Amino acid sequence: MEKYVIHGGKPLHGQVDISGAKNAAVAVIPAAIMVRGVCRLENLPEISDTDKLLHILTYMGAQVRMINRTTVELDCTNVQMDTLPEEMWAMTRKIRASYYLIGAMLGRFGRARSTMPGGCNFGVRPIDQHIKGLTALGADVRMTGGFINATAKNGRLRGAMVYLDKVSVGATINIMIAAATAEGRTVIENVAREPHIVDLANFLNSMGADVRGAGTDVIKIRGVKTLHGGTYTLIPDQIEAGTYMAAVAAAGGAVKITNVIPKHLECISSKLREMDVEIEDGDDYVLVRRDGPLHQTNIKTKPYPGFPTDMQPQMTAVLCCAPGVSVVTEGVWNGGRFKYVAELKKMGASIEVDDQSAFVQGVDHLTGATVKACDLRAGAAMVVAGLAAEGVTKIEDVVYIERGYQDIVGKFRALGADIACVDEPDEPDAERSAGWVAG
Ligand code: EPZ
C-alpha cells in the first residue's frame, strides 16, 4: 500500500509552482460535452480526478488528445451518449464532480442518466439544490436506486429563474452548464462566488456562451444554440497554494509560491498574518516566511470570499503548535469535517471537538506517528503536520491526497522536505494507535 514517509522538523526553503485548479478542471471537463468542436484546455492539473473525467469522456466517444502533461484537446462533437454505461459507474461513484455530467448531457441532449456522485466523505452531501435548478429549467429529475435520471420536457431545457436555498458550488456549476444552451434567459440567485465558478463561466463564454455576473451572487445566462471550440487556460489552484502556505507556517522557512492569483488567497493570507506568518504579495506569486513562534487565532469557514472550508484541516494542523487556544469553526459542512482530528491527536495534538467547532490547545511540538488520510484535505493536513512534527510520520491512504494535489511529494522535496512515497504493508491497528516513535 502506498504511503508517505516524512522525517519532520525541517524548515522549507525555495520556490514551488502551483498547478491548475482542481475544482475548476472537474467542472470544465464535463462542460466540454456541450461544445461541438475542439476545446484546448491549458494549465490542467495532473491529478486522479481529472484523469478519471478524461477517461469517462473518452468512453462517451470524445476525442481526447494530451498535447503535453497539462494541456489537452477535447473534441466532443461526436459524443451521443446521454446514459453513462455500467463500465463507468465505478468511476462516477468515486468522484463528486461526476454529477456535472448530468448537467452537460441534459443541456446537450435533453436527457441524462448517471450514478449518484461520490467524493470526500465528511457528512451528508445532499443534491437537492441541483435538482431544484435542473427542474426549474424544465427537466423531470428522478433519483432511483443510486442513479439520477433527468429528461427535458419537449427535448430541450428552457431558461428560468432559480433561487438557491443554500449557497452551493456544485449546484451553481451544474445549473450554469445546463442553462448555457437552454432556450431563453436564466437567472440564478444566491449562487456560489468561488474562483472556480468564475473560471467555468469564462470557459463557457470563450466557447460562445453568454454568462454574466459570475463572482457575484447573481448569474444571468442567455441560452445559445450551440457552443463552438476554443482555447482556455485554467486558473491556478487556490487551495493547493493555501496548503503550501500552511506548510511553511507549520514547518517554518521561506518559500516563494508562484503561479497564483494573490486576490484568491486574501482570506488565507490575512489569517496567516494574524498568526505572525509573513506574507508578501507579488503579481503572480506570494512570499511566505515564518521563523518565529506562531500566534493563535480563530477561524470560521464560509463560502467565498470567506475563509475556505477546504483549508480548514490544514490550518488546524498549523494551529496545533500555536500557544494558547484557537477555535476553528466549520461553517459550510454539517457534521463539522473534523474526522482528521483523531489522526492529529495520535501526533500529540490537544484538540477537543464540540459540534461544529474544534478547540485547539497549542502544544510545544507534534511527534511523528502513523496516521491516515481520511479524505483529500484531511490528508493534506497530515502532510502539513508531518512536516512540522519531530520524528517520522507515515501517512496511509494517500490515494485521497493524489485526487487533488499534483506531485505533492516532488514539490515538497524540492523545498527541502524529507518526504518519500513508499510501498509497504499497512501496520496493524494496534501498533498504529501506539503512535510512531522516531527511530
Ligand atoms: C465543492 O463541493 C468542492 N468540490 C468541495 O471541495 C468544497 O468543500 C465545497 O464545494 C465548498 O466549497 C468540488 O468542487 C468538486 P457545495 P460541493 O454544494 O459542490 C450544502 C475539495 O476538497 N448543499 O458548495 O459538493 C452542502 O451539504 C472538495 O476540493 C445542499 O444542502 O459543495 C454543504 O453544506 C471537498 N444541497 C453546502 O451546501 C445541495 O444540493 C456547500 O456544498 C448542495 C449542497
Boltz pocket constraint, residues with backbone or C-beta under 6 A from the ligand:
constraints:
  - pocket:
      binder: B
      contacts: [[A, 22], [A, 23], [A, 26], [A, 96], [A, 97], [A, 120], [A, 124], [A, 125], [A, 126], [A, 127], [A, 128], [A, 129], [A, 130], [A, 131], [A, 166], [A, 167], [A, 168], [A, 169], [A, 170], [A, 171], [A, 192], [A, 309], [A, 310], [A, 332], [A, 333], [A, 334], [A, 376], [A, 377], [A, 404]]
      max_distance: 6.0
